[in-house]
Protein backbone atom coordinates (compact mmCIF):
# COMPACT_ATOMS: atom_id res chain seq x y z
CA UNK A 1 0.00 0.00 0.00
CA UNK A 2 1.53 3.31 -1.07
CA UNK A 3 0.25 6.66 0.12
CA UNK A 4 0.78 9.86 -1.85
CA UNK A 5 0.20 12.93 0.31
CA UNK A 6 0.28 16.17 -1.67
CA UNK A 7 0.87 19.06 0.72
CA UNK A 8 -0.21 22.64 0.32
CA UNK A 9 2.29 25.28 -0.68
CA UNK A 10 4.76 26.16 2.08
CA UNK A 11 5.27 29.83 2.84
CA UNK A 12 7.76 31.65 5.01
CA UNK A 13 7.13 31.09 8.69
CA UNK A 14 5.07 28.25 10.15
CA UNK A 15 2.48 26.44 8.08
CA UNK A 16 0.16 23.52 8.84
CA UNK A 17 -1.48 21.34 6.21
CA UNK A 18 -4.70 20.11 7.85
CA UNK A 19 -7.69 21.64 9.59
CA UNK A 20 -5.74 22.26 12.77
CA UNK A 21 -2.79 20.75 14.53
CA UNK A 22 -2.02 20.32 18.21
CA UNK A 23 1.27 22.26 18.21
CA UNK A 24 2.19 25.92 18.02
CA UNK A 25 5.52 27.59 17.31
CA UNK A 26 6.84 28.87 20.66
CA UNK A 27 10.35 30.21 20.00
CA UNK A 28 13.37 30.02 17.73
CA UNK A 29 16.91 31.32 18.20
CA UNK A 30 20.22 31.51 16.39
CA UNK A 31 23.31 30.04 18.09
CA UNK A 32 26.88 30.82 17.12
CA UNK A 33 29.52 29.73 19.61
CA UNK A 34 32.44 31.27 17.69
CA UNK A 35 32.58 32.31 14.04
CA UNK A 36 30.45 29.69 12.27
CA UNK A 37 28.26 27.04 13.87
CA UNK A 38 26.24 24.07 12.63
CA UNK A 39 23.95 22.14 15.00
CA UNK A 40 23.43 18.55 13.93
CA UNK A 41 21.51 16.69 16.64
CA UNK A 42 19.56 17.09 19.88
CA UNK A 43 18.49 14.99 22.90
CA UNK A 44 17.21 15.16 26.49
CA UNK A 45 19.05 16.81 29.39
CA UNK A 46 18.08 17.07 33.09
CA UNK A 47 15.29 19.36 34.37
CA UNK A 48 13.62 19.73 31.00
CA UNK A 49 16.78 21.04 29.32
CA UNK A 50 18.19 19.74 26.05
CA UNK A 51 21.64 18.88 24.71
CA UNK A 52 22.73 19.80 21.19
CA UNK A 53 25.87 18.90 19.27
CA UNK A 54 27.58 20.13 16.14
CA UNK A 55 30.69 21.87 14.90
CA UNK A 56 31.96 25.41 15.28
CA UNK A 57 34.88 27.49 14.06
CA UNK A 58 37.03 29.84 16.14
CA UNK A 59 37.76 32.40 13.44
CA UNK A 60 40.93 33.14 11.51
CA UNK A 61 44.36 32.99 13.12
CA UNK A 62 47.90 33.60 11.91
CA UNK A 63 49.30 35.13 8.72
CA UNK A 64 47.53 32.64 6.41
CA UNK A 65 44.07 33.11 7.88
CA UNK A 66 43.68 29.48 8.94
CA UNK A 67 40.26 28.69 10.41
CA UNK A 68 40.18 26.35 13.38
CA UNK A 69 37.18 24.07 13.85
CA UNK A 70 36.01 22.04 16.81
CA UNK A 71 33.29 19.69 17.98
CA UNK A 72 30.73 21.38 20.22
CA UNK A 73 28.22 20.21 22.84
CA UNK A 74 25.85 22.62 24.57
CA UNK A 75 23.13 22.44 27.19
CA UNK A 76 20.08 24.63 26.52
CA UNK A 77 17.23 25.37 28.96
CA UNK A 78 13.50 25.26 28.00
CA UNK A 79 13.50 28.99 27.18
CA UNK A 80 16.38 28.64 24.72
CA UNK A 81 19.11 30.08 26.98
CA UNK A 82 22.57 28.48 26.91
CA UNK A 83 23.42 26.81 30.25
CA UNK A 84 26.94 25.83 29.16
CA UNK A 85 28.88 25.03 26.01
CA UNK A 86 32.07 23.02 25.44
CA UNK A 87 34.33 22.86 22.38
CA UNK A 88 36.87 20.07 21.94
CA UNK A 89 39.12 18.69 19.17
CA UNK A 90 39.88 22.27 18.10
CA UNK A 91 41.80 21.63 14.87
CA UNK A 92 42.50 23.62 11.69
CA UNK A 93 39.66 23.61 9.16
CA UNK A 94 41.26 21.33 6.55
CA UNK A 95 41.14 18.52 9.13
CA UNK A 96 37.34 18.15 8.74
CA UNK A 97 35.97 17.91 12.28
CA UNK A 98 32.34 16.84 12.78
CA UNK A 99 29.87 15.89 15.51
CA UNK A 100 26.72 14.19 14.26
CA UNK A 101 25.15 12.24 17.10
CA UNK A 102 24.20 12.72 20.73
CA UNK A 103 22.36 10.63 23.34
CA UNK A 104 21.75 10.86 27.09
CA UNK A 105 21.22 8.40 29.94
CA UNK A 106 18.85 8.42 32.92
CA UNK A 107 21.47 10.19 35.06
CA UNK A 108 21.65 13.14 32.68
CA UNK A 109 25.04 12.28 31.19
CA UNK A 110 25.51 13.09 27.51
CA UNK A 111 27.31 10.98 24.91
CA UNK A 112 28.47 12.79 21.79
CA UNK A 113 29.93 11.15 18.69
CA UNK A 114 31.80 12.49 15.71
CA UNK A 115 34.95 12.15 13.66
CA UNK A 116 38.25 13.99 13.43
CA UNK A 117 41.94 13.30 12.72
CA UNK A 118 43.00 10.40 14.94
CA UNK A 119 45.31 11.11 17.87
CA UNK A 120 46.04 7.43 18.57
CA UNK A 121 49.86 7.03 18.43
CA UNK A 122 51.02 5.24 15.30
CA UNK A 123 47.55 5.07 13.73
CA UNK A 124 46.85 8.37 11.98
CA UNK A 125 44.09 8.92 9.46
CA UNK A 126 40.60 10.16 10.21
CA UNK A 127 38.88 8.35 13.07
CA UNK A 128 35.61 8.05 14.97
CA UNK A 129 35.46 9.58 18.45
CA UNK A 130 32.96 9.42 21.30
CA UNK A 131 32.98 11.56 24.45
CA UNK A 132 30.94 11.40 27.65
CA UNK A 133 29.99 14.57 29.57
CA UNK A 134 28.19 14.95 32.88
CA UNK A 135 25.26 17.34 33.26
CA UNK A 136 27.60 20.17 34.36
CA UNK A 137 29.70 19.95 31.20
CA UNK A 138 32.66 18.02 32.59
CA UNK A 139 34.20 15.51 30.19
CA UNK A 140 34.20 12.08 31.87
CA UNK A 141 35.97 10.11 29.14
CA UNK A 142 36.97 10.29 25.48
CA UNK A 143 37.45 7.29 23.18
CA UNK A 144 38.70 6.92 19.62
CA UNK A 145 38.09 4.12 17.14
CA UNK A 146 40.32 4.38 14.08
CA UNK A 147 41.48 2.14 11.23
CA UNK A 148 44.29 4.47 10.21
CA UNK A 149 42.66 5.34 6.87
CA UNK A 150 39.28 7.13 6.86
CA UNK A 151 36.46 6.45 9.31
CA UNK A 152 33.24 8.49 9.52
CA UNK A 153 30.77 8.64 12.42
CA UNK A 154 26.99 8.74 11.82
CA UNK A 155 24.91 8.02 14.94
CA UNK A 156 24.90 6.87 18.56
CA UNK A 157 22.55 5.19 21.05
CA UNK A 158 22.87 3.68 24.55
CA UNK A 159 21.23 0.79 26.38
CA UNK A 160 19.87 0.53 29.92
CA UNK A 161 23.23 -0.76 31.22
CA UNK A 162 25.12 2.28 29.95
CA UNK A 163 26.73 0.52 26.98
CA UNK A 164 27.24 2.78 23.97
CA UNK A 165 26.50 1.74 20.38
CA UNK A 166 27.61 3.63 17.28
CA UNK A 167 27.39 3.36 13.51
CA UNK A 168 29.51 4.90 10.81
CA UNK A 169 31.49 4.08 7.70
CA UNK A 170 35.10 3.09 7.06
CA UNK A 171 37.63 2.53 4.29
CA UNK A 172 39.88 0.60 6.65
CA UNK A 173 39.85 -2.60 8.68
CA UNK A 174 37.37 -2.47 11.59
CA UNK A 175 37.94 -5.41 11.58
CA UNK A 176 38.03 -6.36 7.85
CA UNK A 177 37.63 -4.17 4.76
CA UNK A 178 35.23 -5.34 2.03
CA UNK A 179 35.08 -2.61 -0.62
CA UNK A 180 35.18 1.20 -0.91
CA UNK A 181 33.35 2.53 2.20
CA UNK A 182 31.84 -0.19 4.42
CA UNK A 183 29.30 0.14 7.23
CA UNK A 184 30.88 -0.17 10.68
CA UNK A 185 29.06 -0.61 13.98
CA UNK A 186 30.54 -0.97 17.44
CA UNK A 187 29.96 -0.88 21.16
CA UNK A 188 31.74 0.71 24.13
CA UNK A 189 31.16 -0.16 27.76
CA UNK A 190 30.04 2.37 30.37
CA UNK A 191 33.68 3.44 30.92
CA UNK A 192 34.37 4.08 27.23
CA UNK A 193 36.34 0.87 26.54
CA UNK A 194 35.73 -0.74 23.16
CA UNK A 195 33.68 -3.96 23.45
CA UNK A 196 33.47 -4.96 19.78
CA UNK A 197 33.17 -3.74 16.18
CA UNK A 198 31.48 -5.26 13.14
CA UNK A 199 32.00 -4.31 9.51
CA UNK A 200 29.69 -5.19 6.62
CA UNK A 201 28.71 -4.13 3.13
CA UNK A 202 29.13 -4.84 -0.57
CA UNK A 203 32.15 -4.38 -2.83
CA UNK A 204 30.70 -1.00 -3.79
CA UNK A 205 29.97 2.11 -1.68
CA UNK A 206 28.05 1.49 1.58
CA UNK A 207 27.24 4.03 4.31
CA UNK A 208 25.87 3.64 7.82
CA UNK A 209 22.99 5.93 8.76
CA UNK A 210 21.32 5.68 12.18
CA UNK A 211 21.31 3.12 14.98
CA UNK A 212 18.60 2.28 17.53
CA UNK A 213 18.61 -0.06 20.55
CA UNK A 214 15.31 -1.72 21.50
CA UNK A 215 14.22 -2.52 25.10
CA UNK A 216 15.69 -6.05 24.76
CA UNK A 217 19.10 -4.71 23.79
CA UNK A 218 18.88 -5.61 20.10
CA UNK A 219 20.47 -3.20 17.65
CA UNK A 220 18.88 -1.96 14.42
CA UNK A 221 21.08 -0.26 11.82
CA UNK A 222 19.92 1.67 8.75
CA UNK A 223 22.07 2.77 5.85
CA UNK A 224 22.51 2.74 2.10
CA UNK A 225 24.33 0.62 -0.46
CA UNK A 226 25.27 1.00 -4.10
CA UNK A 227 26.11 -2.67 -4.49
CA UNK A 228 24.75 -6.14 -3.82
CA UNK A 229 24.56 -6.05 -0.05
CA UNK A 230 22.03 -8.88 0.32
CA UNK A 231 20.97 -10.55 -2.91
CA UNK A 232 20.63 -8.30 -5.95
CA UNK A 233 20.85 -4.53 -6.25
CA UNK A 234 17.48 -2.97 -7.12
CA UNK A 235 18.86 0.26 -8.59
CA UNK A 236 21.50 2.94 -8.33
CA UNK A 237 21.22 3.11 -4.53
CA UNK A 238 19.25 0.91 -2.13
CA UNK A 239 18.39 1.00 1.56
CA UNK A 240 19.97 -1.50 3.92
CA UNK A 241 18.70 -2.63 7.31
CA UNK A 242 20.38 -5.01 9.77
CA UNK A 243 19.56 -6.36 13.21
CA UNK A 244 22.23 -7.44 15.73
CA UNK A 245 22.07 -8.57 19.32
CA UNK A 246 23.88 -6.68 22.10
CA UNK A 247 27.03 -8.81 21.63
CA UNK A 248 27.30 -7.98 17.94
CA UNK A 249 25.86 -11.21 16.56
CA UNK A 250 24.02 -10.72 13.28
CA UNK A 251 20.34 -11.74 13.51
CA UNK A 252 19.19 -10.69 10.05
CA UNK A 253 19.83 -8.17 7.29
CA UNK A 254 17.97 -7.00 4.22
CA UNK A 255 18.37 -4.81 1.15
CA UNK A 256 15.39 -2.72 0.01
CA UNK A 257 14.89 -0.70 -3.12
CA UNK A 258 13.36 0.06 -6.50
CA UNK A 259 14.89 1.12 -9.83
CA UNK A 260 14.93 4.63 -8.33
CA UNK A 261 17.56 5.93 -5.90
CA UNK A 262 16.70 5.34 -2.21
CA UNK A 263 18.29 7.09 0.75
CA UNK A 264 16.64 5.68 3.90
CA UNK A 265 19.27 6.56 6.50
CA UNK A 266 17.01 7.36 9.49
CA UNK A 267 15.35 4.81 11.77
CA UNK A 268 12.77 4.60 14.58
CA UNK A 269 11.13 1.71 16.47
CA UNK A 270 7.55 1.60 17.74
CA UNK A 271 6.09 -0.04 20.84
CA UNK A 272 5.40 -3.36 19.08
CA UNK A 273 8.80 -3.73 17.44
CA UNK A 274 7.96 -2.39 13.99
CA UNK A 275 10.72 -0.50 12.21
CA UNK A 276 10.37 2.83 10.39
CA UNK A 277 12.91 4.05 7.85
CA UNK A 278 12.83 7.66 6.70
CA UNK A 279 14.72 9.49 4.01
CA UNK A 280 14.27 10.48 0.40
CA UNK A 281 13.44 8.73 -2.86
CA UNK A 282 14.33 10.65 -6.00
CA UNK A 283 14.08 13.96 -4.16
CA UNK A 284 10.81 13.31 -2.29
CA UNK A 285 10.31 12.66 1.43
CA UNK A 286 9.64 8.99 2.07
CA UNK A 287 8.85 6.80 5.08
CA UNK A 288 8.78 3.00 5.06
CA UNK A 289 7.21 0.80 7.75
CA UNK A 290 8.55 -2.73 8.24
CA UNK A 291 7.51 -5.49 10.61
CA UNK A 292 9.93 -6.81 13.29
CA UNK A 293 11.45 -9.25 10.76
CA UNK A 294 12.27 -6.50 8.23
CA UNK A 295 9.36 -7.16 5.85
CA UNK A 296 7.90 -3.94 4.34
CA UNK A 297 4.31 -3.04 5.30
CA UNK A 298 3.80 0.32 3.60
CA UNK A 299 5.62 3.26 2.02
CA UNK A 300 4.44 6.86 2.31
CA UNK A 301 5.92 9.48 -0.02
CA UNK A 302 5.26 13.21 -0.33
CA UNK A 303 7.14 16.33 -1.31
CA UNK A 304 7.47 19.45 -3.39
CA UNK A 305 8.50 19.84 -7.02
CA UNK A 306 12.12 20.31 -5.92
CA UNK A 307 14.55 18.40 -3.70
CA UNK A 308 13.34 17.51 -0.19
CA UNK A 309 15.16 15.55 2.50
CA UNK A 310 14.54 13.94 5.89
CA UNK A 311 17.30 14.24 8.48
CA UNK A 312 15.57 12.68 11.50
CA UNK A 313 12.58 10.56 12.51
CA UNK A 314 11.19 10.11 16.04
CA UNK A 315 8.17 8.30 17.46
CA UNK A 316 6.09 9.10 20.54
CA UNK A 317 4.39 6.85 23.10
CA UNK A 318 1.29 6.61 20.89
CA UNK A 319 3.39 5.42 17.92
CA UNK A 320 2.83 8.71 16.11
CA UNK A 321 5.69 9.63 13.76
CA UNK A 322 7.58 12.93 13.54
CA UNK A 323 9.96 13.96 10.77
CA UNK A 324 12.45 16.82 10.45
CA UNK A 325 14.50 17.96 7.51
CA UNK A 326 14.55 20.38 4.60
CA UNK A 327 11.66 21.17 2.29
CA UNK A 328 11.88 23.17 -0.94
CA UNK A 329 9.17 25.72 -0.20
CA UNK A 330 7.84 28.62 -2.22
CA UNK A 331 10.02 31.23 -0.51
CA UNK A 332 13.46 29.86 -1.33
CA UNK A 333 15.58 26.80 -2.05
CA UNK A 334 15.03 25.14 1.31
CA UNK A 335 13.09 25.61 4.56
CA UNK A 336 13.46 23.59 7.73
CA UNK A 337 10.38 21.57 8.63
CA UNK A 338 8.83 19.29 11.24
CA UNK A 339 5.92 17.03 10.27
CA UNK A 340 3.63 14.54 11.97
CA UNK A 341 2.39 11.27 10.44
CA UNK A 342 0.06 8.68 11.88
CA UNK A 343 0.95 4.99 12.24
CA UNK A 344 -0.34 4.30 8.73
CA UNK A 345 1.87 6.91 7.09
CA UNK A 346 -0.81 9.57 6.63
CA UNK A 347 0.54 13.10 6.90
CA UNK A 348 -1.31 14.98 9.67
CA UNK A 349 0.42 18.36 9.61
CA UNK A 350 3.67 20.11 8.75
CA UNK A 351 5.31 23.26 10.10
CA UNK A 352 8.07 25.01 8.19
CA UNK A 353 10.46 27.74 9.30
CA UNK A 354 12.56 29.50 6.71
CA UNK A 355 14.62 32.50 5.76
CA UNK A 356 15.51 33.74 2.28
CA UNK A 357 18.47 31.34 2.29
CA UNK A 358 18.92 27.61 2.95
CA UNK A 359 17.63 26.30 6.30
CA UNK A 360 17.86 22.64 7.34
CA UNK A 361 16.53 20.87 10.44
CA UNK A 362 19.08 18.13 11.21
CA UNK A 363 17.98 17.07 14.70
CA UNK A 364 14.59 16.35 16.29
CA UNK A 365 13.58 15.68 19.90
CA UNK A 366 10.27 15.12 21.75
CA UNK A 367 10.34 15.76 25.50
CA UNK A 368 8.13 14.28 28.24
CA UNK A 369 5.80 17.30 28.06
CA UNK A 370 5.21 16.66 24.34
CA UNK A 371 7.22 19.70 23.29
CA UNK A 372 8.98 19.34 19.95
CA UNK A 373 12.50 20.71 19.39
CA UNK A 374 14.36 20.90 16.09
CA UNK A 375 18.01 21.88 15.67
CA UNK A 376 19.87 22.65 12.49
CA UNK A 377 21.70 25.18 10.39
CA UNK A 378 20.64 28.39 8.68
CA UNK A 379 22.48 30.44 6.08
CA UNK A 380 20.08 33.37 6.38
CA UNK A 381 18.19 35.53 8.85
CA UNK A 382 15.88 32.83 10.18
CA UNK A 383 14.88 34.14 13.62
CA UNK A 384 17.27 37.11 13.76
CA UNK A 385 20.00 38.67 11.64
CA UNK A 386 22.83 36.22 11.01
CA UNK A 387 25.34 36.45 13.85
CA UNK A 388 28.44 35.89 11.70
CA UNK A 389 29.50 35.68 8.05
CA UNK A 390 29.05 31.92 7.94
CA UNK A 391 26.16 29.65 8.90
CA UNK A 392 24.47 29.82 12.31
CA UNK A 393 23.05 26.95 14.27
CA UNK A 394 19.41 27.27 15.26
CA UNK A 395 16.93 25.66 17.64
CA UNK A 396 13.14 25.98 17.41
CA UNK A 397 10.51 24.83 19.91
CA UNK A 398 6.92 23.82 19.18
CA UNK A 399 4.60 23.45 22.18
CA UNK A 400 1.22 21.69 22.46
CA UNK A 401 -1.72 23.91 21.57
CA UNK A 402 -3.43 25.03 24.78
CA UNK A 403 -6.76 25.79 23.07
CA UNK A 404 -8.12 22.73 21.30
CA UNK A 405 -11.45 24.37 20.42
CA UNK A 406 -9.78 27.07 18.28
CA UNK A 407 -9.92 24.76 15.28
CA UNK A 408 -9.01 27.40 12.69
CA UNK A 409 -6.19 28.77 14.91
CA UNK A 410 -7.28 32.39 14.50
CA UNK A 411 -7.19 33.17 18.24
CA UNK A 412 -10.99 33.50 18.58
CA UNK A 413 -13.78 31.01 19.27
CA UNK A 414 -16.70 31.43 16.87
CA UNK A 415 -19.02 29.50 14.56
CA UNK A 416 -16.17 28.98 12.10
CA UNK A 417 -14.50 26.69 14.63
CA UNK A 418 -17.60 24.47 14.65
CA UNK A 419 -17.55 24.38 10.85
CA UNK A 420 -13.83 23.60 10.92
CA UNK A 421 -14.39 20.75 13.39
CA UNK A 422 -17.25 19.39 11.28
CA UNK A 423 -15.03 19.38 8.18
CA UNK A 424 -12.30 17.61 10.12
CA UNK A 425 -14.80 15.03 11.37
CA UNK A 426 -16.17 14.42 7.87
CA UNK A 427 -12.66 13.94 6.52
CA UNK A 428 -11.80 11.51 9.35
CA UNK A 429 -8.96 13.84 10.39
CA UNK A 430 -7.32 12.62 13.65
CA UNK A 431 -7.78 16.13 15.07
CA UNK A 432 -11.52 15.37 15.37
CA UNK A 433 -10.86 12.53 17.85
CA UNK A 434 -11.47 14.97 20.70
CA UNK A 435 -11.91 12.36 23.43
CA UNK A 436 -8.85 10.35 22.32
CA UNK A 437 -10.81 7.11 21.95
CA UNK A 438 -9.22 6.18 18.64
CA UNK A 439 -12.53 6.41 16.76
CA UNK A 440 -14.77 9.27 15.63
CA UNK A 441 -18.31 9.33 17.01
CA UNK A 442 -20.93 11.57 18.64
CA UNK A 443 -18.89 11.74 21.83
CA UNK A 444 -16.24 13.73 19.95
CA UNK A 445 -18.86 16.37 19.14
CA UNK A 446 -19.84 16.48 22.82
CA UNK A 447 -16.16 16.75 23.77
CA UNK A 448 -15.61 19.60 21.30
CA UNK A 449 -18.71 21.41 22.58
CA UNK A 450 -17.40 21.18 26.14
CA UNK A 451 -14.00 22.51 25.06
CA UNK A 452 -15.69 25.35 23.19
CA UNK A 453 -17.81 26.23 26.23
CA UNK A 454 -14.74 26.22 28.48
CA UNK A 455 -13.06 28.80 26.25
CA UNK A 456 -9.37 29.48 25.76
CA UNK A 457 -6.90 30.38 28.53
Buried (B, 14 or more C-beta within 10 A) or exposed (E): EEBEBEBEEBEBEBBBBBBBBBBBBBEBBBBBBBBBBBBBBBBBBBEEBBBBBBBBBBEEEEEEEEBBBBBBBBBBEBEBEEBEBBBBBBBBBEEBBBBBBBBBBEEBBBBBBBBBBBBEEEBBBBBBBBBBBEBEBEEEBBBBBBBBBBBBBBBBBBBEEBBBBBBBBBBBBBEEBBEBBBBBBBBBEBEBEBBBBBBBBBEBBBBBBBBBBBEEBBBBBBBBBBBBBBEEBBEEBBBBBBBBEBEBEEEEBBBBBEEBBBBBBBBBBBEEBBBBBBBBBBBBBBBBBBEBEBEBBBBBBBBBEEBBBBBBBBBBEEBBBBBBBBBBBEBBBBBBBBBBBBBEBBBBBBBBBBBEBBBBBBBBBBBEEEBBBBBBBBBBBBBEEBBBEBBBBBBBBBBEBEBBBBBBBEEEBEEEBBEBBBBBBEEEBBBBBBBEEEEBEEEBBEBBBEBBEEEBE
